[in-house]
């Protein structure tokens, strides 16, 4: 058999494979699309299983179109997350499988790890509440992209804000600081977390960096809420210290902020990030104005 004949036979086999595999691939995608659309509807079926979980099978069927399929699955993951978030629909059972498929099809698609990690780790109802899966996803991204400092930051962020594991958070920031093009503040952040991981100032530093470094509006909104809440909590903590000084000086707690000003202990407007003046609560404990939009969570110190 001639070389030309062998090449022709090989080509015909490839065409035949494509004729069979490509339709199967798009049928599979259509099935997944229908499944996600059902789960995105108001009436959900939370216990059903994802029709296509095999990322390796999809990769084989993709016939070299891995990046394109990865983009499709990433887009579906964002749509699925956004719809569930908007409808406050409960669990995000398909989120991790969708992200896993996207990462398998294109390990270099960094956005899957960066924002997928946030979607998975965020507390319900804003996210899946699965920081363990988020850590696995981001670590997978680091393995595929070891020189991307931002992924180390994402890993440290999850350890710090969701798992409260300050040692691992510091280690992630430190490892990230040693990658090419890493900003100098990564090493500073590693030191701060290692020294005083639970401090309000450290929490603010980390949330502020997330706000400054991302363009995703939903992530920026969440980060800004935390930054403002922490700013208010830091201010209230200091005002409470001043209130105690007032008690030591006058033998009673102040009943208003004006009394602190009159005693020369504070100056300025003393307003929270939303523009509302801080109020003096019972027993001389400073607090937010009841009309303020600033949120201070019970676990604000540990976001």
C-alpha positions in Angstrom: 0.0 0.0 0.0 1.5 3.4 -1.0 2.2 6.2 1.3 -0.4 8.3 -0.4 -3.0 5.6 0.2 -2.1 5.3 3.9 -2.4 9.1 4.3 -5.7 9.1 2.6 -7.0 6.2 4.7 -5.8 8.0 7.9 -7.5 11.2 6.8 -10.8 9.3 6.1 -10.7 7.7 9.5 -10.2 11.2 11.1 -13.1 12.5 9.2 -15.3 9.5 10.1 -14.3 10.0 13.8 -15.2 13.7 13.6 -18.5 12.9 12.0 -19.4 10.6 14.9 -17.7 12.5 17.8 -18.7 16.1 17.1 -22.4 15.5 17.1 -22.1 13.5 20.3 -20.1 16.3 21.8 -22.8 18.9 21.0 -25.6 16.6 22.1 -23.8 16.3 25.4 -23.4 20.1 25.7 -27.1 20.5 24.8 -28.0 18.0 27.5 -25.9 19.9 30.1 -27.4 23.2 29.0 -30.9 21.9 29.5 -30.0 20.5 32.9 -28.6 23.8 34.1 -31.5 25.7 32.7 -33.8 23.4 34.7 -31.8 24.0 37.9 -31.8 27.8 37.2 -35.6 27.9 37.2 -37.6 28.8 40.3 -38.7 25.2 40.7 -35.5 23.3 41.3 -34.6 19.6 41.6 -31.7 19.7 44.0 -31.1 16.0 44.2 -30.6 15.3 40.5 -27.2 14.5 39.3 -25.2 16.3 36.7 -25.6 14.5 33.3 -22.0 15.0 32.2 -19.4 14.9 35.0 -16.6 13.3 33.0 -14.2 16.2 32.1 -11.7 13.7 30.7 -14.3 12.3 28.3 -15.2 15.7 27.1 -11.6 16.5 26.5 -11.3 13.4 24.3 -14.4 14.3 22.4 -13.3 18.0 21.9 -11.0 17.1 19.0 -8.7 20.0 19.8 -11.3 22.5 20.7 -10.5 22.3 24.4 -10.2 26.1 25.0 -13.4 26.8 23.2 -15.3 24.3 25.3 -13.6 25.5 28.4 -15.0 29.0 27.7 -18.4 27.6 27.2 -18.3 25.7 30.5 -16.9 28.7 32.3 -19.7 30.9 30.9 -22.3 28.3 32.0 -20.8 28.2 35.5 -21.1 32.0 35.8 -24.7 31.9 34.5 -25.6 29.1 36.9 -24.0 30.9 39.8 -25.6 34.2 38.9 -29.1 32.7 38.6 -28.9 30.8 41.8 -27.5 33.9 43.6 -30.3 36.1 42.2 -33.0 33.6 43.1 -31.5 32.8 46.5 -32.1 29.2 45.4 -30.1 27.4 48.1 -27.3 25.0 47.1 -24.9 25.4 44.2 -24.5 21.6 43.5 -23.5 22.0 39.9 -20.9 24.8 40.5 -17.9 22.6 41.4 -18.5 20.1 38.6 -18.8 22.9 36.0 -15.6 24.6 37.2 -13.8 21.2 37.3 -14.7 20.6 33.6 -13.6 24.1 32.6 -10.3 23.7 34.4 -9.7 20.2 32.8 -10.4 21.5 29.3 -8.2 24.5 29.7 -5.8 24.5 32.7 -4.5 27.9 31.7 -7.9 29.6 32.0 -7.0 31.6 35.1 -10.4 33.2 35.7 -11.8 29.7 36.5 -9.5 29.5 39.6 -9.7 33.1 40.6 -13.4 33.7 40.6 -14.4 30.1 40.8 -12.6 30.0 44.1 -14.5 33.0 45.4 -17.9 31.6 44.2 -17.2 28.2 46.0 -15.8 29.6 49.2 -18.2 32.5 49.9 -20.8 32.0 52.7 -24.3 31.1 51.7 -26.5 32.5 50.3 -23.8 34.4 48.4 -21.9 31.3 47.5 -21.5 27.5 47.9 -20.0 27.7 51.3 -17.4 25.1 50.3 -13.9 26.6 51.0 -12.5 23.1 50.9 -13.4 22.7 47.3 -12.2 26.2 46.6 -8.8 25.3 48.0 -8.6 22.2 45.8 -9.6 24.3 42.7 -7.0 27.0 43.3 -4.2 24.5 44.2 -5.0 22.8 40.9 -4.6 26.2 39.2 -1.2 26.7 40.9 0.0 23.3 39.8 -0.9 24.2 36.2 0.3 27.8 36.4 3.1 27.9 39.1 4.3 31.4 38.2 1.0 33.2 38.5 1.3 35.1 41.8 -2.3 36.0 41.8 -3.4 32.4 42.4 -1.2 32.2 45.5 -3.0 35.4 46.7 -6.4 33.7 46.0 -5.3 30.7 48.0 -4.1 32.8 50.9 -7.3 34.8 50.8 -9.5 31.6 51.1 -7.3 30.3 54.0 -7.5 33.6 55.8 -11.1 34.7 55.3 -12.9 31.4 55.1 -10.9 28.8 56.9 -9.2 31.1 59.5 -6.0 29.1 59.0 -3.5 32.0 59.3 -0.4 29.8 59.1 -1.4 28.4 55.7 -2.6 31.8 54.6 0.8 33.3 55.4 2.6 30.5 53.7 0.5 30.9 50.5 1.3 34.7 50.4 5.0 34.0 51.0 5.2 31.4 48.2 3.4 33.8 45.9 5.8 36.6 46.8 8.6 34.5 45.3 7.1 34.1 41.9 8.1 36.4 39.0 6.3 39.8 38.8 4.8 39.3 42.3 4.1 42.7 44.0 6.2 43.5 47.1 3.2 43.7 49.3 2.7 40.0 49.0 5.7 39.5 51.3 4.4 42.2 53.6 1.1 40.5 53.8 2.7 37.2 54.6 4.5 38.8 57.6 1.4 40.6 58.8 -0.8 37.5 58.8 1.9 35.5 60.5 2.3 38.1 63.2 -1.3 39.1 63.9 -3.7 37.2 61.7 -6.9 38.0 63.6 -6.4 41.8 63.7 -9.0 44.1 62.2 -6.3 46.0 60.4 -4.9 42.9 58.7 -8.5 41.9 57.6 -9.0 45.3 56.1 -5.7 45.2 54.3 -6.6 41.9 52.6 -10.2 42.9 51.7 -8.9 46.3 50.3 -6.4 44.5 48.1 -9.1 42.2 46.8 -11.2 45.3 46.0 -8.3 47.1 44.2 -7.1 44.1 42.2 -10.4 42.8 40.7 -12.7 44.1 38.0 -15.6 41.9 38.7 -18.4 44.2 40.1 -20.0 41.6 42.4 -16.7 40.8 44.0 -15.8 44.5 44.3 -19.2 45.2 46.0 -18.6 42.4 48.5 -15.1 43.5 49.2 -16.1 47.2 49.6 -18.8 46.2 52.1 -16.2 44.4 54.2 -13.7 47.3 54.0 -16.4 49.8 55.1 -17.6 47.5 57.9 -14.0 47.0 59.1 -13.3 50.8 58.9 -16.4 51.4 61.1 -15.4 48.6 63.5 -11.9 50.0 63.9 -13.4 53.5 64.6 -15.9 52.2 67.1 -13.2 50.2 68.9 -11.1 53.4 69.3 -14.2 55.4 70.4 -14.9 52.8 73.0 -11.4 53.2 74.3 -12.0 57.0 74.5 -15.3 56.3 76.3 -13.4 54.3 78.9 -11.0 57.2 79.4 -14.0 59.5 79.9 -15.3 57.1 82.6 -11.9 57.1 84.4 -11.8 60.9 84.3 -15.4 61.8 85.3 -16.6 58.6 87.1 -19.4 58.0 84.6 -19.8 57.0 81.0 -20.6 59.6 78.3 -24.1 59.9 77.1 -23.3 61.5 73.7 -20.4 62.1 71.3 -20.6 65.8 72.1 -19.5 65.0 75.7 -16.4 63.4 74.3 -15.7 66.5 72.2 -16.3 68.9 75.2 -13.8 66.9 77.2 -11.2 67.3 74.5 -11.0 63.6 73.9 -12.1 63.6 70.3 -12.2 66.0 67.3 -13.9 66.1 64.0 -17.3 64.9 62.6 -16.8 61.2 63.7 -18.9 59.8 60.8 -19.0 56.2 59.5 -18.1 55.3 55.8 -21.7 55.9 54.8 -21.6 59.4 56.2 -23.7 58.9 59.3 -22.4 60.2 62.7 -21.5 57.5 65.2 -24.0 57.4 68.1 -23.5 56.8 71.8 -25.3 53.8 73.0 -26.2 52.5 76.5 -23.3 52.3 79.1 -21.1 54.6 77.0 -20.7 52.0 74.1 -20.3 53.8 70.7 -22.4 52.3 67.9 -23.6 52.9 64.3 -26.5 55.1 63.5 -29.7 53.0 63.0 -30.0 54.5 59.5 -26.5 53.6 58.4 -26.1 51.2 55.6 -22.7 50.0 56.9 -22.7 46.4 57.9 -20.7 45.0 60.8 -21.1 41.3 61.1 -20.6 39.4 64.3 -17.6 37.7 62.7 -16.4 40.9 61.0 -13.0 40.5 62.5 -12.6 37.3 60.7 -14.4 38.0 57.4 
